[in-house]
Amino acid sequence: MKTRVSSTLLVASLFSATTLFSAATHADSLTAVSFGGAYGATQQKHMLDPFMEATGHEILFENYSGGIAELKAQVESGNILWDVIDVEVIDLERACSEGLLEPFPMDTLPPGDDGTPAMEDFSEEALANECGVGNIVWTVLFAYNNDTIGSGKPMTVADLFDTEMFPGKRALRKRPQVNMEWALLADGVAKDEVYALLETDEGQQRALDKLASIKDDIIWFDSWSQAPQLLNDGGAVMVQSANGRIFDAIQSEGKPFEMVWDGHLYDLDVWAVVKGTKKKALAEEFIRFATGSKPLSGMPDIAYGPTRQSSYAYVDPEIIPKLPSSHLDEGLKASGVFWADYGESLGEKFNEWLLE
């Protein structure tokens, strides 16, 4: 009887120790989500792996396709699966205003490696929203394949809508953001008038009408990973894409792609903490690390600009002209405020238009 009790106690002790170890391991881990492809791989190399090595904390890194639908579902259900999220600023305003993200303590951000205080080192736009810390300047542009475009070379956003001069399919991300702005730019609207016009029913209809002029030639996709694939396999002669996807295909794979900077819609991505996560402190620790001077300096590997000035000391000078920050005059800054106010209604109107 004594032996049996001792064995039972031993098993119970081992089970308890295993459970505690698993719980501790789980507590020390973090789930981060971001966009995949070269972007995610670069974050893994310069942010996640160094953080895990420096702290011993494990990070489970998952891909998602953007937007706030999944994030909203988790927060509203209370079933929080993510701790840290890389979100586009064009979605950040809405996510923050709807209480889907935790406010970030900006005063805890460390100075740059050169000693510059964080509030001076970061670009103003990088810290403009209380819920996120900017980690890259990026842009959405369109690109073509030199092997399939034909004799002419598109140079403006209006060329994207010119199916007579440039016949063939165009691949666009299936959401109103960027497409609505491009439609108005292609229709002759000045950059500084785009968002004011989009606030009106007339402006929204004008944008949809312009999109309708090429609707039969549009291939819609959901994930940025599909853009270079469509361009490579001839599924489309022009594709909308985050600039880093095309840059990586050119640099790493030698693809005969060309990026068109006219009318590009530039913005930032931020790291943010998901509302309700039980690992808020660890999530904030990761963001402070990931947005340091050195980790951010790795993002130009795929042509995304760092948001800290001190990071540029680590960047190859030959890469700087290929960053979106070198072409801001040719582009339009995406308005997160506009999309926070009109994103839901325009999303419904856009989806209805898709079904027409």
Backbone torsions as a table, in degrees:
resi	resn	phi	psi	omega
1	MET	NA	-41.8	179.4
2	LYS	-62.9	-41.7	179.3
3	THR	-62.6	-40.6	-178.5
4	ARG	-66.1	-41.1	178.8
5	VAL	-64.2	-43.0	-179.5
6	SER	-61.5	-41.7	179.5
7	SER	-64.6	-41.0	179.8
8	THR	-64.2	-42.9	178.5
9	LEU	-63.9	-37.4	-179.8
10	LEU	-65.4	-44.9	178.6
11	VAL	-61.5	-44.0	179.8
12	ALA	-61.9	-40.7	-179.9
13	SER	-65.4	-42.5	179.3
14	LEU	-64.8	-41.1	179.0
15	PHE	-62.7	-42.5	-179.6
16	SER	-64.5	-42.4	-180.0
17	ALA	-64.9	-41.3	179.0
18	THR	-64.0	-42.5	179.3
19	THR	-62.6	-44.1	179.4
20	LEU	-64.7	-40.1	178.8
21	PHE	-63.2	-44.2	179.7
22	SER	-63.1	-41.4	-180.0
23	ALA	-64.7	-41.2	-179.8
24	ALA	-66.0	-41.8	179.1
25	THR	-62.3	-43.7	179.6
26	HIS	-63.5	-40.0	-179.2
27	ALA	-65.5	-28.8	-178.2
28	ASP	-89.4	1.2	-179.9
29	SER	-101.5	165.6	-175.3
30	LEU	-141.5	140.2	173.9
31	THR	-107.0	118.5	179.5
32	ALA	-116.8	141.3	177.7
33	VAL	-124.9	145.1	-179.1
34	SER	-159.2	-177.0	177.9
35	PHE	-81.1	146.2	-174.7
36	GLY	-82.7	-148.4	178.1
37	GLY	64.5	-151.9	-178.8
38	ALA	-62.9	-31.6	-179.9
39	TYR	-63.4	-52.6	179.2
40	GLY	-62.6	-38.8	179.5
41	ALA	-63.6	-36.9	179.1
42	THR	-70.7	-39.3	175.1
43	GLN	-63.6	-40.2	178.0
44	GLN	-58.5	-45.5	-176.5
45	LYS	-68.4	-44.7	-170.8
46	HIS	-99.9	-15.7	-177.3
47	MET	-119.6	-57.8	-172.5
48	LEU	-71.2	-51.4	-178.8
49	ASP	-60.6	-45.8	177.6
50	PRO	-62.2	-36.0	178.5
51	PHE	-65.6	-44.6	179.7
52	MET	-63.4	-39.6	179.9
53	GLU	-67.7	-38.9	-176.7
54	ALA	-76.1	-30.8	-172.6
55	THR	-112.9	-21.4	-176.4
56	GLY	84.6	-2.7	177.8
57	HIS	-80.1	141.4	178.6
58	GLU	-91.5	140.9	175.9
59	ILE	-122.0	124.0	171.5
60	LEU	-90.8	118.6	-172.8
61	PHE	-106.8	120.6	-177.6
62	GLU	-122.8	154.9	178.3
63	ASN	-96.5	150.0	168.3
64	TYR	-146.9	168.0	-170.2
65	SER	-100.6	8.9	177.4
66	GLY	97.8	-176.6	-176.7
67	GLY	76.7	-176.5	-177.8
68	ILE	-121.1	5.5	-175.2
69	ALA	-60.0	-49.9	-179.4
70	GLU	-65.1	-41.8	179.5
71	LEU	-60.9	-46.0	-178.8
72	LYS	-63.3	-41.0	179.8
73	ALA	-62.2	-41.1	179.5
74	GLN	-65.8	-48.2	-176.6
75	VAL	-66.1	-43.2	-177.4
76	GLU	-70.0	-29.3	178.4
77	SER	-86.2	-16.4	-176.2
78	GLY	79.1	5.2	178.9
79	ASN	-97.7	80.8	-174.0
80	ILE	-82.5	115.0	179.7
81	LEU	-103.5	-21.8	-178.6
82	TRP	-110.4	151.0	176.9
83	ASP	-111.2	-43.7	-179.0
84	VAL	-126.0	140.6	-178.1
85	ILE	-135.5	138.0	170.9
86	ASP	-91.3	114.0	-175.5
87	VAL	-123.3	141.6	176.9
88	GLU	-71.2	140.3	-179.6
89	VAL	-59.5	-28.3	178.9
90	ILE	-62.4	-22.1	175.4
91	ASP	-104.5	-15.3	-173.8
92	LEU	-62.9	-45.7	-176.7
93	GLU	-56.2	-46.2	-178.9
94	ARG	-68.1	-44.0	-179.4
95	ALA	-60.8	-40.3	-179.3
96	CYS	-71.1	-45.6	-177.9
97	SER	-65.4	-26.9	178.9
98	GLU	-89.6	5.9	175.9
99	GLY	73.0	30.7	-179.3
100	LEU	-93.9	-8.6	-178.2
101	LEU	-130.1	153.1	177.1
102	GLU	-84.5	139.2	171.1
103	PRO	-60.4	141.7	-178.6
104	PHE	-102.2	135.3	179.1
105	PRO	-75.5	88.8	-175.0
106	MET	-59.1	-27.8	-177.8
107	ASP	-72.0	-4.2	177.2
108	THR	-96.7	-2.5	179.3
109	LEU	-68.1	134.5	-178.1
110	PRO	-75.0	158.8	176.2
111	PRO	-67.5	166.4	175.7
112	GLY	-67.9	166.0	-179.5
113	ASP	-62.2	-21.3	178.0
114	ASP	-91.0	5.4	177.5
115	GLY	93.7	-4.9	-179.3
116	THR	-66.9	128.8	177.8
117	PRO	-56.2	144.6	-175.0
118	ALA	-54.5	-41.6	-176.0
119	MET	-66.6	-20.0	176.5
120	GLU	-97.3	-26.6	-175.3
121	ASP	-78.7	-41.3	178.0
122	PHE	-72.7	148.9	171.4
123	SER	-65.3	152.3	-177.9
124	GLU	-57.8	-39.9	-177.7
125	GLU	-67.8	-25.3	-177.3
126	ALA	-67.9	-26.4	-178.4
127	LEU	-117.6	22.0	-173.9
128	ALA	-74.5	-23.1	-178.8
129	ASN	-114.6	134.1	-174.4
130	GLU	-65.7	-14.7	-174.7
131	CYS	-96.5	-4.1	-176.3
132	GLY	-150.9	154.0	176.9
133	VAL	-113.7	117.5	-176.8
134	GLY	-61.2	136.1	177.7
135	ASN	-119.6	-19.7	176.0
136	ILE	-147.8	154.0	163.8
137	VAL	-103.4	125.2	-176.7
138	TRP	-137.4	177.5	178.5
139	THR	-150.9	159.6	170.4
140	VAL	-106.6	123.8	178.1
141	LEU	-132.8	-177.0	171.4
142	PHE	-120.9	155.7	-175.9
143	ALA	-137.1	160.2	176.4
144	TYR	-133.8	165.6	-179.6
145	ASN	-104.0	118.6	-178.2
146	ASN	-58.0	-25.5	-177.4
147	ASP	-81.7	-16.5	-174.7
148	THR	-124.5	-6.8	-173.2
149	ILE	-74.2	-23.5	-176.9
150	GLY	98.6	-157.4	-173.9
151	SER	-78.9	-33.7	-179.3
152	GLY	-85.4	158.0	178.5
153	LYS	-122.2	115.2	178.6
154	PRO	-64.2	137.8	-177.5
155	MET	-126.5	-15.3	-177.6
156	THR	-131.1	164.0	178.6
157	VAL	-65.2	-26.2	176.1
158	ALA	-63.5	-31.1	179.4
159	ASP	-65.6	-28.0	178.0
160	LEU	-61.6	-29.6	-177.9
161	PHE	-96.5	2.4	-177.7
162	ASP	-98.9	91.6	-176.9
163	THR	-81.5	-13.3	176.1
164	GLU	-78.1	-46.7	178.6
165	MET	-72.1	-35.5	-177.2
166	PHE	-129.9	79.2	-178.8
167	PRO	-67.7	153.3	178.2
168	GLY	126.5	173.5	-177.9
169	LYS	-79.3	146.1	172.3
170	ARG	-113.5	136.0	179.6
171	ALA	-105.6	123.2	-178.5
172	LEU	-128.4	147.9	176.1
173	ARG	-69.5	136.0	-172.0
174	LYS	-82.5	76.7	175.6
175	ARG	-162.4	156.1	-176.7
176	PRO	-70.8	-29.7	180.0
177	GLN	-56.4	138.5	-178.1
178	VAL	76.6	-49.2	-178.6
179	ASN	-62.5	-39.4	179.7
180	MET	-67.4	-43.3	178.8
181	GLU	-64.0	-45.6	-179.7
182	TRP	-61.8	-38.5	-179.2
183	ALA	-60.9	-42.4	179.7
184	LEU	-70.7	-40.6	177.2
185	LEU	-60.2	-43.5	179.7
186	ALA	-67.4	-22.4	179.9
187	ASP	-91.1	8.2	173.7
188	GLY	96.9	5.9	-180.0
189	VAL	-77.1	136.0	179.0
190	ALA	-67.5	148.5	-176.6
191	LYS	-56.7	-40.4	-176.5
192	ASP	-77.7	1.3	179.1
193	GLU	-113.4	-4.4	-172.5
194	VAL	-60.0	-53.3	-173.6
195	TYR	-72.3	-33.7	175.8
196	ALA	-62.6	-38.6	179.4
197	LEU	-71.6	-36.8	-179.8
198	LEU	-69.5	-14.7	176.0
199	GLU	-75.3	-12.4	-178.3
200	THR	-102.3	153.2	176.3
201	ASP	-61.3	-37.5	-180.0
202	GLU	-63.8	-42.3	179.8
203	GLY	-66.5	-40.2	178.5
204	GLN	-64.5	-41.4	178.8
205	GLN	-67.4	-37.1	178.8
206	ARG	-62.7	-40.3	179.1
207	ALA	-65.9	-44.1	179.7
208	LEU	-65.6	-36.3	177.8
209	ASP	-64.5	-39.3	178.5
210	LYS	-66.3	-41.0	176.4
211	LEU	-64.1	-35.5	179.6
212	ALA	-62.9	-26.4	-178.7
213	SER	-66.2	-19.0	177.5
214	ILE	-124.4	13.6	-173.6
215	LYS	-55.1	-40.2	-178.6
216	ASP	-68.7	-14.8	-178.4
217	ASP	-107.5	11.6	-178.7
218	ILE	-99.1	132.9	168.4
219	ILE	-105.8	122.5	-178.3
220	TRP	-93.5	139.8	175.3
221	PHE	-133.9	164.3	-176.0
222	ASP	-107.3	-30.7	-174.8
223	SER	-118.0	141.9	178.9
224	TRP	-58.7	-25.7	-178.4
225	SER	-63.0	-22.2	-177.8
226	GLN	-78.4	-22.0	-174.3
227	ALA	-60.8	-56.2	179.7
228	PRO	-64.8	-27.8	177.8
229	GLN	-65.9	-44.2	179.3
230	LEU	-64.4	-36.2	179.4
231	LEU	-72.3	-35.4	-177.4
232	ASN	-74.4	-40.4	-175.3
233	ASP	-90.4	5.0	177.1
234	GLY	82.9	8.4	178.3
235	GLY	-65.2	-24.2	177.5
236	ALA	-147.9	148.2	178.9
237	VAL	-89.0	-20.0	174.3
238	MET	-139.7	143.3	179.6
239	VAL	-134.3	143.0	169.5
240	GLN	-80.2	138.7	-176.8
241	SER	-160.0	150.5	164.8
242	ALA	-63.8	135.5	-171.7
243	ASN	-58.7	-32.2	-177.9
244	GLY	-64.6	-31.0	179.2
245	ARG	-65.3	-43.4	-179.2
246	ILE	-72.4	-41.4	178.2
247	PHE	-56.5	-45.2	-178.3
248	ASP	-65.3	-39.5	179.2
249	ALA	-63.8	-35.6	178.9
250	ILE	-73.2	-49.7	-174.1
251	GLN	-72.7	-45.7	-172.5
252	SER	-88.1	-31.7	-174.4
253	GLU	-113.5	-5.6	178.4
254	GLY	69.4	26.3	-178.9
255	LYS	-68.8	144.5	-178.0
256	PRO	-83.1	50.7	-176.8
257	PHE	-95.8	152.3	175.2
258	GLU	-127.6	133.9	177.4
259	MET	-93.3	138.1	177.8
260	VAL	-109.5	118.8	-173.9
261	TRP	-88.0	-18.0	-177.8
262	ASP	-60.5	127.6	177.3
263	GLY	72.7	10.8	179.5
264	HIS	-61.1	146.9	-176.8
265	LEU	-108.7	101.8	-173.2
266	TYR	-95.2	154.3	-176.4
267	ASP	-161.8	-172.0	176.7
268	LEU	-120.8	159.8	164.3
269	ASP	-111.7	150.2	177.9
270	VAL	-128.9	155.7	166.1
271	TRP	-91.3	134.1	-178.7
272	ALA	-140.2	158.9	-179.7
273	VAL	-100.6	129.4	-178.6
274	VAL	-70.2	133.6	-180.0
275	LYS	-61.2	129.4	176.0
276	GLY	91.8	-3.3	177.6
277	THR	-62.6	143.6	177.7
278	LYS	-83.8	-0.5	-177.6
279	LYS	-118.5	39.6	-175.8
280	LYS	-57.9	-47.0	-177.7
281	ALA	-62.1	-43.6	179.6
282	LEU	-68.0	-37.1	178.1
283	ALA	-62.6	-42.3	177.9
284	GLU	-65.7	-37.9	177.6
285	GLU	-61.4	-43.0	178.9
286	PHE	-62.5	-44.4	-178.1
287	ILE	-63.3	-40.7	177.4
288	ARG	-60.3	-40.0	179.4
289	PHE	-69.7	-49.0	-173.4
290	ALA	-65.0	-25.5	-179.5
291	THR	-102.0	22.5	172.4
292	GLY	-76.0	167.0	-176.1
293	SER	-55.8	-48.2	-175.7
294	LYS	-71.1	-49.4	177.8
295	PRO	-57.3	-41.2	-179.3
296	LEU	-66.6	-27.8	-177.3
297	SER	-68.9	-12.3	178.7
298	GLY	-80.6	-18.0	-175.1
299	MET	-67.7	-27.9	173.4
300	PRO	-62.3	-11.0	173.6
301	ASP	-54.1	-30.5	179.1
302	ILE	-120.1	27.7	171.8
303	ALA	69.1	30.2	171.0
304	TYR	-108.5	135.2	-175.5
305	GLY	-82.4	136.9	175.7
306	PRO	-69.9	154.8	-176.9
307	THR	-94.2	-3.8	175.5
308	ARG	-104.7	134.9	177.3
309	GLN	-65.3	-35.8	-178.3
310	SER	-65.3	-18.3	-179.6
311	SER	-70.6	-27.9	-174.6
312	TYR	-65.6	-17.8	176.7
313	ALA	-64.3	-21.9	-179.1
314	TYR	-97.6	-3.4	-172.4
315	VAL	-93.0	136.6	175.8
316	ASP	-59.1	121.5	-178.7
317	PRO	-56.7	-25.8	179.8
318	GLU	-72.2	-21.2	-178.7
319	ILE	-84.0	-29.6	-173.7
320	ILE	-53.1	-42.7	178.6
321	PRO	-64.4	-15.6	-179.6
322	LYS	-93.4	1.1	179.7
323	LEU	-85.0	151.7	178.4
324	PRO	-55.8	-31.3	-179.3
325	SER	-63.5	-16.6	177.2
326	SER	-87.5	-2.2	-176.5
327	HIS	-131.8	26.6	-175.5
328	LEU	-63.9	-32.8	-179.3
329	ASP	-65.2	-25.0	-179.4
330	GLU	-86.5	-8.7	-172.6
331	GLY	-116.0	-173.4	179.2
332	LEU	-129.0	131.7	177.0
333	LYS	-74.7	123.9	177.0
334	ALA	-63.5	140.6	-178.3
335	SER	-101.8	103.9	176.2
336	GLY	-66.0	-33.6	179.2
337	VAL	-63.5	-44.7	178.7
338	PHE	-58.8	-47.5	-175.7
339	TRP	-72.7	-24.2	173.1
340	ALA	-66.8	-37.8	-178.1
341	ASP	-79.4	-37.5	-171.5
342	TYR	-115.7	-1.7	-174.9
343	GLY	-58.3	-45.0	-177.3
344	GLU	-68.2	-47.4	-177.8
345	SER	-67.9	-40.6	178.7
346	LEU	-70.9	-31.4	175.9
347	GLY	-62.1	-42.2	177.6
348	GLU	-66.0	-43.5	-179.5
349	LYS	-65.0	-39.6	179.5
350	PHE	-64.6	-44.0	-179.8
351	ASN	-65.6	-35.8	176.0
352	GLU	-65.5	-40.5	178.0
353	TRP	-63.0	-38.2	179.2
354	LEU	-60.0	-32.0	-176.5
355	LEU	-84.5	-10.5	-178.2
356	GLU	-69.3	NA	NA
